[in-house]
């Protein structure tokens, strides 16, 4: 291998830096921003996206009409391309048609899951939306369970010194 360094320490350092899955060296986490700078806020749109949206805003009706004409001519690929760009699939949208009860206890989580299942059965929400909502309810239940365990451990620990003192005296 002609490009390999002859110094063993340099070779070892370079092989660690370039190891698969760890392309950045020590002290360089590979982030484009300094620590503490998270970059753009969640949901912020790029300039190109904003410009494209402004372009489509004035021409939406004409584009829609032309897309229908192309579809009638059998040029479905062109229609799909235009409509996918004009109306991309939305991710992380508000779930409409479902009002979950407020959740403060594990029993409330059961009620919320019942409401989610009823909404899926009625066709009000999709199974994907139900999965996402169920994940939220499950995360709440886990957090509630953890808080309950912490409370119980704290109660046991507060009684433990008194029991130890009583057993050592007797």
Backbone as CSV, one residue per row, in Angstrom:
resi,resn,N_x,N_y,N_z,CA_x,CA_y,CA_z,C_x,C_y,C_z
1,UNK,0.842,-1.181,0.000,0.000,0.000,0.000,0.883,1.239,0.000
2,UNK,0.963,1.950,-1.118,1.901,3.048,-1.226,1.494,4.280,-0.420
3,UNK,0.225,4.496,-0.132,-0.206,5.717,0.563,-0.236,5.569,2.075
4,UNK,0.150,4.435,2.605,0.115,4.228,4.039,1.320,4.909,4.691
5,UNK,1.097,5.610,5.820,2.227,6.222,6.511,3.129,5.146,7.113
6,UNK,4.386,5.481,7.228,5.342,4.511,7.768,5.355,4.532,9.290
7,UNK,4.994,5.649,9.900,4.979,5.754,11.350,3.768,4.985,11.901
8,UNK,3.975,3.997,12.796,2.861,3.190,13.299,1.814,4.018,14.064
9,UNK,2.254,5.055,14.796,1.300,5.876,15.548,0.384,6.637,14.602
10,UNK,0.938,7.198,13.546,0.129,7.924,12.566,-0.847,6.978,11.888
11,UNK,-0.366,5.779,11.538,-1.236,4.801,10.899,-2.398,4.424,11.811
12,UNK,-2.100,4.182,13.103,-3.142,3.799,14.060,-4.151,4.932,14.224
13,UNK,-3.673,6.184,14.322,-4.576,7.324,14.489,-5.474,7.467,13.264
14,UNK,-4.886,7.377,12.075,-5.671,7.517,10.850,-6.683,6.392,10.699
15,UNK,-6.323,5.179,11.077,-7.264,4.076,10.935,-8.422,4.227,11.913
16,UNK,-8.161,4.820,13.105,-9.267,5.079,14.044,-10.177,6.159,13.502
17,UNK,-9.601,7.220,12.969,-10.385,8.336,12.464,-11.239,7.900,11.282
18,UNK,-10.710,7.073,10.431,-11.420,6.670,9.233,-12.163,5.347,9.399
19,UNK,-12.278,4.864,10.627,-12.979,3.601,10.852,-14.427,3.739,10.409
20,UNK,-14.973,2.665,9.968,-16.345,2.671,9.475,-17.301,3.106,10.585
21,UNK,-18.163,4.060,10.263,-19.131,4.542,11.229,-18.611,5.667,12.099
22,UNK,-17.322,5.948,12.034,-16.748,7.020,12.845,-15.799,7.837,11.964
23,UNK,-16.346,8.608,11.035,-15.483,9.296,10.083,-14.821,10.552,10.626
24,UNK,-15.198,10.993,11.805,-14.647,12.235,12.321,-13.655,11.948,13.435
25,UNK,-12.623,12.758,13.504,-11.570,12.556,14.475,-11.932,13.046,15.862
26,UNK,-11.019,12.848,16.809,-11.251,13.307,18.177,-11.447,14.824,18.210
27,UNK,-12.407,15.251,18.988,-12.668,16.684,19.120,-13.526,17.240,18.000
28,UNK,-13.869,16.429,17.003,-14.720,16.871,15.906,-15.903,15.922,15.803
29,UNK,-17.035,16.285,16.426,-18.177,15.374,16.407,-18.852,15.288,15.048
30,UNK,-18.451,16.125,14.095,-19.029,16.055,12.770,-20.267,16.901,12.603
31,UNK,-20.568,17.729,13.556,-21.746,18.576,13.465,-21.379,19.865,12.744
32,UNK,-22.300,20.400,11.948,-21.981,21.633,11.232,-22.040,22.875,12.118
33,UNK,-22.626,22.765,13.300,-22.756,23.913,14.181,-21.973,23.688,15.465
34,UNK,-21.617,24.773,16.113,-20.925,24.693,17.391,-21.886,24.136,18.446
35,UNK,-21.359,23.527,19.513,-22.229,23.037,20.586,-23.108,24.162,21.117
36,UNK,-24.373,23.846,21.336,-25.318,24.846,21.837,-26.080,25.541,20.731
37,UNK,-25.647,25.390,19.480,-26.349,25.997,18.350,-27.090,24.884,17.611
38,UNK,-28.409,24.784,17.793,-29.141,23.677,17.187,-29.434,23.854,15.702
39,UNK,-29.122,25.015,15.125,-29.422,25.247,13.708,-30.809,25.843,13.547
40,UNK,-31.433,25.564,12.414,-32.763,26.124,12.155,-33.789,25.518,13.105
41,UNK,-34.821,26.283,13.440,-35.870,25.719,14.292,-36.655,24.641,13.563
42,UNK,-37.270,23.772,14.329,-38.082,22.686,13.764,-39.171,23.260,12.871
43,UNK,-39.299,22.715,11.679,-40.346,23.150,10.763,-39.984,24.350,9.907
44,UNK,-38.791,24.907,10.081,-38.382,26.060,9.273,-38.210,25.608,7.822
45,UNK,-38.637,26.441,6.904,-38.567,26.077,5.492,-37.363,26.735,4.827
46,UNK,-36.773,26.024,3.876,-35.640,26.570,3.142,-36.132,27.619,2.157
47,UNK,-35.206,28.477,1.711,-35.562,29.537,0.766,-36.112,28.967,-0.528
48,UNK,-35.532,27.879,-1.000,-35.987,27.271,-2.250,-37.423,26.762,-2.112
49,UNK,-37.737,26.184,-0.971,-39.094,25.690,-0.741,-40.079,26.839,-0.707
50,UNK,-39.717,27.917,-0.038,-40.585,29.083,0.041,-40.799,29.697,-1.340
51,UNK,-39.734,29.790,-2.135,-39.849,30.351,-3.482,-40.730,29.469,-4.365
52,UNK,-40.567,28.156,-4.256,-41.382,27.230,-5.039,-42.850,27.330,-4.645
53,UNK,-43.118,27.455,-3.366,-44.498,27.596,-2.894,-45.108,28.890,-3.426
54,UNK,-44.333,29.970,-3.456,-44.832,31.247,-3.981,-45.128,31.131,-5.476
55,UNK,-44.275,30.391,-6.206,-44.505,30.185,-7.630,-45.807,29.427,-7.877
56,UNK,-46.017,28.375,-7.115,-47.211,27.566,-7.289,-48.470,28.293,-6.822
57,UNK,-48.332,29.189,-5.852,-49.514,29.869,-5.306,-50.275,30.608,-6.394
58,UNK,-49.580,31.299,-7.280,-50.252,32.061,-8.324,-50.714,31.210,-9.490
59,UNK,-50.125,30.034,-9.648,-50.410,29.198,-10.815,-51.113,27.890,-10.460
60,UNK,-51.570,27.746,-9.254,-52.121,26.470,-8.814,-53.304,26.025,-9.668
61,UNK,-54.184,26.942,-9.992,-55.364,26.572,-10.771,-54.976,26.113,-12.179
62,UNK,-54.083,26.850,-12.823,-53.646,26.483,-14.173,-52.888,25.159,-14.159
63,UNK,-52.047,24.973,-13.149,-51.293,23.721,-13.040,-52.243,22.552,-12.825
64,UNK,-53.220,22.744,-11.953,-54.207,21.694,-11.713,-54.985,21.342,-12.965
65,UNK,-55.395,22.360,-13.710,-56.136,22.133,-14.951,-55.274,21.365,-15.963
66,UNK,-54.024,21.778,-16.093,-53.119,21.126,-17.047,-52.820,19.689,-16.612
67,UNK,-52.694,19.465,-15.306,-52.454,18.111,-14.804,-53.618,17.204,-15.161
68,UNK,-54.840,17.720,-15.055,-56.015,16.923,-15.423,-55.998,16.614,-16.918
69,UNK,-55.630,17.605,-17.735,-55.548,17.383,-19.188,-54.525,16.305,-19.524
70,UNK,-53.361,16.376,-18.873,-52.321,15.377,-19.113,-52.781,13.989,-18.672
71,UNK,-53.492,13.922,-17.563,-53.995,12.635,-17.089,-54.986,12.053,-18.082
72,UNK,-55.818,12.914,-18.660,-56.796,12.441,-19.650,-56.104,11.961,-20.925
73,UNK,-54.942,12.519,-21.217,-54.173,12.083,-22.388,-53.379,10.810,-22.093
74,UNK,-53.380,10.393,-20.844,-52.662,9.177,-20.476,-51.247,9.414,-19.998
75,UNK,-50.860,10.642,-19.773,-49.490,10.956,-19.313,-49.487,11.055,-17.791
76,UNK,-49.684,9.931,-17.147,-49.819,9.870,-15.700,-48.515,10.234,-14.993
77,UNK,-47.387,9.891,-15.598,-46.091,10.215,-14.988,-45.907,11.705,-14.801
78,UNK,-46.296,12.494,-15.808,-46.181,13.947,-15.707,-47.088,14.489,-14.617
79,UNK,-48.289,13.941,-14.555,-49.239,14.380,-13.523,-48.678,14.067,-12.142
80,UNK,-48.168,12.851,-11.970,-47.624,12.466,-10.668,-46.469,13.370,-10.264
81,UNK,-45.585,13.679,-11.196,-44.451,14.546,-10.915,-44.915,15.926,-10.451
82,UNK,-45.851,16.508,-11.190,-46.328,17.850,-10.846,-47.062,17.847,-9.511
83,UNK,-47.969,16.901,-9.328,-48.756,16.887,-8.095,-47.916,16.523,-6.874
84,UNK,-46.934,15.657,-7.037,-46.057,15.333,-5.909,-45.250,16.546,-5.472
85,UNK,-44.868,17.384,-6.444,-44.126,18.602,-6.104,-45.056,19.678,-5.552
86,UNK,-46.249,19.767,-6.104,-47.193,20.806,-5.677,-47.795,20.482,-4.312
87,UNK,-48.100,19.217,-4.084,-48.755,18.803,-2.844,-48.039,17.604,-2.248
88,UNK,-46.851,17.830,-1.669,-46.110,16.702,-1.100,-46.856,16.122,0.103
89,UNK,-46.570,14.873,0.401,-47.189,14.218,1.551,-46.792,14.966,2.818
90,UNK,-47.779,15.269,3.624,-47.506,15.978,4.870,-47.157,14.983,5.956
91,UNK,-46.167,15.330,6.741,-45.757,14.484,7.851,-45.928,15.285,9.133
92,UNK,-46.369,14.624,10.177,-46.485,15.281,11.463,-47.620,16.285,11.516
93,UNK,-48.710,15.980,10.851,-49.832,16.913,10.857,-50.724,16.668,12.061
94,UNK,-51.619,17.591,12.321,-52.579,17.447,13.408,-53.585,16.358,13.045
95,UNK,-53.931,15.558,14.003,-54.928,14.516,13.782,-56.298,15.140,14.012
96,UNK,-57.103,15.119,12.963,-58.430,15.713,13.050,-59.465,14.616,13.253
97,UNK,-60.548,14.949,13.916,-61.642,14.000,14.095,-61.521,13.153,15.342
98,UNK,-60.578,13.466,16.206,-60.396,12.693,17.434,-60.045,13.633,18.567
99,UNK,-60.753,13.506,19.636,-60.450,14.291,20.829,-60.140,13.310,21.954
100,UNK,-58.879,13.267,22.333,-58.462,12.365,23.411,-58.814,12.979,24.761
101,UNK,-59.195,12.132,25.713,-59.425,12.661,27.059,-58.106,13.077,27.684
102,UNK,-58.171,13.946,28.661,-56.922,14.349,29.321,-56.377,13.141,30.081
103,UNK,-55.067,13.017,30.066,-54.418,11.836,30.662,-53.588,12.291,31.853
104,UNK,-53.998,11.824,33.036,-53.252,12.155,34.248,-52.839,10.907,35.014
105,UNK,-53.508,9.793,34.756,-53.199,8.547,35.454,-53.098,7.417,34.437
106,UNK,-52.653,6.261,34.914,-52.572,5.099,34.031,-53.973,4.674,33.583
107,UNK,-54.963,4.854,34.433,-56.345,4.520,34.061,-56.819,5.426,32.923
108,UNK,-56.399,6.682,32.938,-56.757,7.597,31.850,-56.120,7.148,30.538
109,UNK,-54.947,6.532,30.617,-54.286,6.031,29.411,-55.120,4.918,28.778
110,UNK,-55.741,4.093,29.615,-56.615,3.035,29.106,-57.806,3.653,28.376
111,UNK,-58.387,4.712,28.950,-59.510,5.405,28.324,-59.082,6.018,26.995
112,UNK,-57.896,6.609,26.958,-57.388,7.215,25.725,-57.182,6.164,24.644
113,UNK,-56.639,5.014,25.018,-56.452,3.943,24.037,-57.798,3.463,23.506
114,UNK,-58.807,3.431,24.369,-60.150,3.061,23.928,-60.692,4.049,22.911
115,UNK,-60.439,5.350,23.141,-60.889,6.383,22.203,-60.168,6.250,20.862
116,UNK,-58.890,5.917,20.904,-58.115,5.733,19.669,-58.668,4.549,18.887
117,UNK,-58.917,3.444,19.578,-59.446,2.249,18.909,-60.829,2.522,18.320
118,UNK,-61.661,3.265,19.030,-62.998,3.593,18.530,-62.899,4.454,17.271
119,UNK,-61.940,5.390,17.259,-61.767,6.260,16.090,-61.287,5.467,14.874
120,UNK,-60.421,4.487,15.096,-59.967,3.646,13.984,-61.133,2.809,13.466
121,UNK,-61.907,2.246,14.369,-63.053,1.424,13.971,-64.077,2.224,13.187
122,UNK,-64.247,3.498,13.564,-65.212,4.355,12.879,-64.650,4.918,11.574
123,UNK,-63.352,4.753,11.345,-62.733,5.276,10.132,-62.401,6.756,10.228
124,UNK,-62.421,7.299,11.438,-62.115,8.713,11.640,-60.634,9.001,11.474
125,UNK,-59.785,8.075,11.930,-58.336,8.226,11.785,-57.783,6.963,11.134
126,UNK,-56.601,7.083,10.560,-55.960,5.940,9.912,-55.216,5.097,10.940
127,UNK,-54.827,3.914,10.528,-54.068,3.062,11.439,-52.695,3.653,11.728
128,UNK,-52.119,4.372,10.767,-50.829,5.035,11.011,-50.975,6.116,12.076
129,UNK,-52.043,6.900,11.992,-52.282,7.937,13.002,-52.536,7.294,14.358
130,UNK,-53.268,6.181,14.361,-53.528,5.474,15.615,-52.235,4.956,16.224
131,UNK,-51.332,4.438,15.378,-50.041,3.945,15.877,-49.253,5.075,16.533
132,UNK,-49.228,6.236,15.883,-48.496,7.374,16.440,-49.103,7.835,17.762
133,UNK,-50.429,7.905,17.817,-51.090,8.317,19.056,-50.887,7.284,20.157
134,UNK,-50.940,6.003,19.789,-50.729,4.937,20.784,-49.321,5.019,21.366
135,UNK,-48.361,5.379,20.535,-46.983,5.542,21.024,-46.911,6.653,22.054
136,UNK,-47.616,7.752,21.796,-47.640,8.851,22.768,-48.251,8.399,24.092
137,UNK,-49.368,7.695,24.009,-50.038,7.225,25.227,-49.132,6.243,25.971
138,UNK,-48.479,5.346,25.234,-47.580,4.374,25.860,-46.390,5.073,26.530
139,UNK,-45.846,6.090,25.886,-44.749,6.844,26.504,-45.210,7.524,27.781
140,UNK,-46.420,8.070,27.778,-46.954,8.676,29.005,-47.062,7.617,30.098
141,UNK,-47.585,6.425,29.724,-47.752,5.365,30.717,-46.412,4.963,31.324
142,UNK,-45.379,4.872,30.493,-44.046,4.507,30.994,-43.513,5.573,31.949
143,UNK,-43.698,6.836,31.575,-43.230,7.921,32.443,-43.993,7.916,33.752
144,UNK,-45.297,7.688,33.684,-46.121,7.633,34.893,-45.670,6.475,35.777
145,UNK,-45.384,5.328,35.174,-44.918,4.159,35.916,-43.568,4.441,36.576
146,UNK,-42.664,5.097,35.852,-41.355,5.429,36.413,-41.495,6.381,37.599
147,UNK,-42.365,7.379,37.473,-42.582,8.316,38.576,-43.147,7.586,39.793
148,UNK,-44.033,6.622,39.558,-44.607,5.851,40.655,-43.535,5.003,41.339
149,UNK,-42.658,4.384,40.545,-41.570,3.587,41.121,-40.636,4.466,41.949
150,UNK,-40.301,5.656,41.417,-39.437,6.573,42.175,-40.090,6.968,43.497
151,UNK,-41.398,7.208,43.469,-42.108,7.583,44.702,-42.060,6.436,45.704
152,UNK,-42.262,5.209,45.228,-42.240,4.046,46.121,-40.854,3.814,46.711
153,UNK,-39.813,3.949,45.891,-38.439,3.764,46.387,-38.110,4.825,47.436
154,UNK,-38.521,6.060,47.170,-38.276,7.133,48.141,-38.980,6.830,49.456
155,UNK,-40.197,6.302,49.389,-40.929,5.961,50.613,-40.228,4.833,51.362
156,UNK,-39.749,3.830,50.639,-39.029,2.724,51.277,-37.727,3.205,51.906
157,UNK,-37.014,4.076,51.193,-35.743,4.579,51.718,-35.950,5.456,52.944
158,UNK,-37.046,6.163,53.004,-37.286,7.015,54.178,-37.626,6.167,55.407
159,UNK,-38.204,4.977,55.218,-38.513,4.092,56.342,-37.349,3.181,56.703
160,UNK,-36.417,2.963,55.783,-35.307,2.043,56.007,-34.400,2.466,57.158
161,UNK,-33.997,3.753,57.301,-33.114,4.108,58.427,-33.769,3.850,59.775
162,UNK,-35.068,4.055,59.889,-35.748,3.822,61.162,-35.761,2.319,61.475
163,UNK,-35.943,1.468,60.505,-35.948,0.032,60.726,-34.552,-0.464,61.091
164,UNK,-33.511,0.073,60.452,-32.135,-0.323,60.757,-31.769,0.042,62.189
165,UNK,-32.178,1.225,62.590,-31.864,1.677,63.942,-32.569,0.776,64.965
166,UNK,-33.802,0.382,64.681,-34.556,-0.478,65.617,-33.937,-1.867,65.696
167,UNK,-33.441,-2.411,64.600,-32.859,-3.754,64.633,-31.482,-3.773,65.278
168,UNK,-30.717,-2.685,65.164,-29.381,-2.673,65.774,-29.466,-2.464,67.281
169,UNK,-30.511,-1.798,67.746,-30.654,-1.557,69.197,-31.108,-2.805,69.906
170,UNK,-31.923,-3.627,69.236,-32.552,-4.773,69.893,-31.767,-5.977,69.920
